[in-house]
Amino acid sequence: MSDWSRLIRPQLLDVGPYVPGPSLDAQKALLGLEDVAKLNWNEGLFGPLPGALDAAAAELDRTWEYPEHAYHELREAIGEEIGVPAGWILPGHGIQTLILTLSAAFLTPGERVVVPDPTYGLYAQASRAAGAVVQRVSSPELRLDLEPIADAARRTRARMVWICDPNNPTGSLLDAAEWGDFLRALPEDCVVAADEAYIDFVAPEERLRREDDIAAGRPLIVLRTFSKIFGLAGLRLGYAVATPGLIPYLQTVQEPFNLNRPALVAGLASLGRPDEVAERRAATVLARDRLASGLRDAGLEPLPSAANFVLVRHGADDSQLGDGLLRRGILVRSGADLGLPGWARITVGPEPLMDRVATALPEVLGELRRSGAPTR
């Protein structure tokens, strides 16, 4: 029997796989439930835009063909959507794949990488798997503090910094002044990867236009996705924005033909529809505010959020709270999974569902207190 631990790269021994949390099917089978509201993975609960699924279905009879390698039509459509040349766009099989692509392109064993805490867990995992040494920078106020992040990058001579904006799992949003100061404070050769998976939930006039920073020559790559506001998480489609001089190097380490045909056409069908996207953004904001208001009325402490989720402090045991909600047909993300015990992250969906959550969570907390369960 082969001892694979002796044969794989040593950097992988202590990293472990990325674990997104329990699957819905497993939880339903465990408790014998038929209907569970899946609020743990920040998916687009309003679904794809009208016509996107029809476009994907119409492409199924061509699944015997490899997808068109250069993805010219999709790159041109994305470029037109965000106001950059098509040559700046690198499509990928979701942001997760692009994170691995960037790690493979920039990181070698022993190099330093700065990752805020808390933030999306795959940044640190992918960096460590590439052999990098990860420097975590805490956020005591649960909002990214860019000054100590830049300081850590200078002190460690970091090759790369990962920034998620709006940040997952807190939902906090950076402003233009602090972002500009941050870029100026970084070492000249430090690459910034800015994950904007949730930026579509921010009104266009309130967003940072990081494309201008790329055009100005900053060593910056922006990552975006079709998984959230466009509701295409199951098709896995995202893209990187970078200068054309970088794209060929990223393609060198990116899996060829890594987009499938249904994803390509569904992505195309989702673009060029600003009014419908604005309506979906408005519906998400209304539902998010309704959930946060209901939680505050119950005496809880949700954080302000610019994304399609709310992070709320409940102070109870995460496992007990999660079990109580699940028995009511609601699955949320445990704060313990995110390094934030005593908190829960809740995906935003239609308003009736948010009312259901805002009622159920205090009910479960009340039951736990009456049973004598400890709270923080």
N, C-alpha and C positions, 0 to 999 in steps of 0.2 A: 504494500500500500504506500503510495507516494505521500511524503510529508510536505504538503504545499507551502507550509509556513517557512520552509527552508529555501523554496524556489522563487517565491514572489519577491518583489522589491521590498526591502526592509521598511520603507516609509509606510507601507500599507498595514503593517502588523497591528498597530494600535489605533488605527483610524476608525474602522467599522463603517458599515453602510449608513446611508442617510435614511432615517426613519421618520416618515411624515405623520405618524400617529396611527391609531387603530383604523382598520378598514370598516366601512359601513356594513358590508355583507357579513363580516365576522361578528360584529356586535349584534346585528339582527338575529343571526343564527343562535348566538349565545343566549339571548333573552327571549327568543321566540316572537320577535316583533315583526310586523308587516310593514309599517309605515314609520320612517324615521326622517326627521328634517336634518339634512347633512350640512351643518354649519361649522365644520372644523377645518376645511381646506381652502377657504377664500375663493371658491369658484364663482363664476358669474351666474347667480341663481335666477336671473331674468332670462337666461337662455341665449342662443344665437340670434342675430338680427334676422328678420324675415328674408327668406330667399337663400340664406347661407347653406342651410341643410339641403335644399333642393340642388344647389350647385354641386355640393359634395356628392350627393347621390347620383347625379348625372355623370360623374367622373368614374364611377365604380366599374363600368364596363371596359375601362382602359387600365385596370390594375395590372394587366400583364406587361405594361410598358414601364420602364424606369421613368421617374419624373425628369423633366427638362432640367439639365444640370445647372445652368447659370441662373435660372429663375428670373429671366429678364423682365417679364411682364409684372411679376410681383414686386421686384425691386423698383421698377419705374413707378408703380402705383403707390408704394410706401413713400418713395422720395417725393412724389407730388403731394401726398397727404401731409408730410411733416416739413416740406419746404427745403429739401436738400437734393443734390444730384443722386441718381440711381446708383452710381458707383460708390456711394458712401454706405450702402446697405448690404448687410450680410444676413440672409435668412438662416434660421436654424430650427431644430426640432424642439422648440421650447427654450425658455431662458436657462433651464437647468443644463442643457447641452452646451449652450453658449458660455456658461460659467466654466464648464470643464474645458472648452476650447481655449478660453483666455488663460486658464491656469496652465494648460499645456504649452501655450505660446510664450508665456512670460516668466514662468517660475522654474527654477532649478533647485536641487537640494541645497539647503542651508540659507537660501535667501529669506528675507524678512517680509512679512505681509501684515498689514494692520487691519483688524476687523473690529467694528464697534460691538458692544454688548449691552442690551440684546439686539439681535438682528437675525436675518435669515440664516439658518444653520449651514446651508450648503457652501457658503463662502469659505468658512474655516475648514470644512471637510475636504473640499476640492483642493484647497491650498496645501493642506497637510499631505494629501495623497500625492501631490506633485513634489513633496519633499521640503516644502517651505516651512519656516518657523513662524507661527502665528502669534502676533502680539494683540491681545484683547484690550480694548479701552472701554471702561464701564460708562454707563449713562445714568448717574444717580437720580436724575429727574425724569428718567424714561423718555428723554428726547435727545437726539444726536447732538453731542457737544463737539463741534468740529475743531476747536482750538486744541484740546488735548490729543485728538486724533492726528492732527498735523504735527504736533510736538512729538508724538510717538514715531511718526514716519521719519522725522528729521533725526531723532535720537538713534533709531535703529537702522537708518539708511535703507528704508523699506523700498522694495521694488514695486509694491502694489498696495493700494488701499481700496477696500470695498465699501461702497456707500449705497444704501437702499433709501430711496426718497420718492414717495412717502415710505417711512420705515415700517417694515414688518418685524415684530408684531405690534408695535406701539401706535402706528398710524400718524406719527408726527411728520410735519412738513418743514423743509428748510426754506429760508428766505434768501433773496438775492445778495444782500450785503454779507451775510455770514458765508455764503457759498463763494463769493469773490475773494474774501479774505482767506478762506481755506485754500483755494487754488494757489494764491500768491505765497502762502506759507509753506507749501510742500517743497521737498527737494526737486531739483530740476528734472531728474530722470525717474521720478516716482509716477507710475501709471495709476490712474483712477478709473475704476469701473463703477459707473453709476447705474444701478438697477432701478428703472422706472416702471416696474410692472404695474403699479397702481396709479400712475400719473393721469390716466384718462378719467379718473374720478375727481380730478382737480380742474376747475374752470380754466380754459386756455389763457385768459388774461392774468391768472394767478400763478402760472407755471414758470419755472426757470427755463430759459431757452438754452440748453446746454449745447445745442448744435452750433451756437455762436462761439462757444469756448473751443469746440473742436476746430472750427474754421480759423480761430486765432492761433492755432498751433499747440494748444495744450495736449499733453499725452493722456487723453480721455476717451473712453469708450462708453456709449450709452446702450443699455439693454431695455428692450420693450417686448410686450407679449400681446397675443390675441386671446389669452386665456381668461382675462378678467371681464372688462366691460363688453367685449365682443362674444363672450360665452363659448369659446372654442377650446377649453382646456383638454377635452378628450382627443382632439386632433393634434395637439402639440405643435404650436406654431409661434415663433418669436423672431426677433431680429436684433442685430447689433448695428449701431451707427458709429462709423469711424471714418477717418480719412482714407482715400483710395490707396495710399502708400502702405497701409497696414493690412488691408483686406486680403491680399494674396498670401501673406504669412499666416493669417488665421485659417485660410482655406487649406493650407498645407497640413494642418493638424486636425481639421474638421472632417468628420465622416463624409465621404462622397454620397450623393443622392440621399441626404438625410431628411428630406421632406417628402411626404407622400402626396400623391395627386389630389385626393380629397381635401387635404389641408390647404394646399396651394390655391385651389379654386374657391374654397370657403373663405380664405383670407381675402382674396380679391373681391369677392362678393360683399365683404364687410366694409370695404374702404369707400371713400367718396360719399359718405352718408352723414354729414355733420349734424343735421337736424335730428336724426334718429338717435345718434350717439348722445347729443345734448339732452334729449328727452330721457334717455336711460340714466345719464348722470344725475339729472334732477330727481328721478324716481329713487335712485340709490341714496342721494343726500336726504330726501324726505324720510325714507325708511330708517336710515342711520340715525337721524335726529330723533325720530319717534322712539327707537330702541333706547338711545341714550337717555332721553327724557323719562321713559318708563322706569329705567334702572335707577336714575337719580331720585325719582319719586318714592322708590322703595328703600332709599337710604344707602344705595351703593355708589361706587366711585368710578364711573367710566372715564377713560381718557379722551380728550378731543382727538378726532380722527379725520384724516383727509383721504381715507381709503374705503374699501368695501367691507370693513370689519370694525369691530369695537373691542378694545381691551378693557376689561372691568375687573376691579379688585373686589373679591368677595370674602377673603380671609378664612375660608373653610379648607378642609382637606380636599385636595383636587380630585382624588379618586372617588371619594364619597359624593362630592357634588356631581361629578360626571356620571356616576351610576344613577343618582337620583333623577337627573335630567334625562338620561337615556331611557329610563323606565317610563318617562313621559313622552318618549318619541323625539327627543332633541339631542343631537350630538354636537358638542362644542370642543374646541381645542384646549386641552389642559395647560394651565400655566406652568406646571412642573415640566412639561415637554419642552418649554421655551426658556427654561431657566428662571421662571417667575412663579414660584409656588404661591398659591393664594390668589391667583388671577385666572381669568378665562378669556380666550379670544373667540369672538362670535362673528361669523360671517353675516353680512347684511343681505336680506332678501325682501320679498314683498311685505308690505306693512302688516297684513293680518298675521303673518308668521312672526314678525317682530313683536307684536302684541302678545303672542303666545309665549315667546321667550321671556319678555319682561314680566309676565305673570308667573311663569314656572320657576324661574331662578330664585326669586324671593321665597316661594313656597318651599322649595327644597332646602334652602338655608334655614327656614323656620323649623322644618322637621329635624334637621341636623342639630340645631340648638336644643330643641325639646328632648332629643335623645341623649344629650350631654356630650355630643361630639365636640372636640376642641376647635376653636377658631383663633386666627391670628389677630 
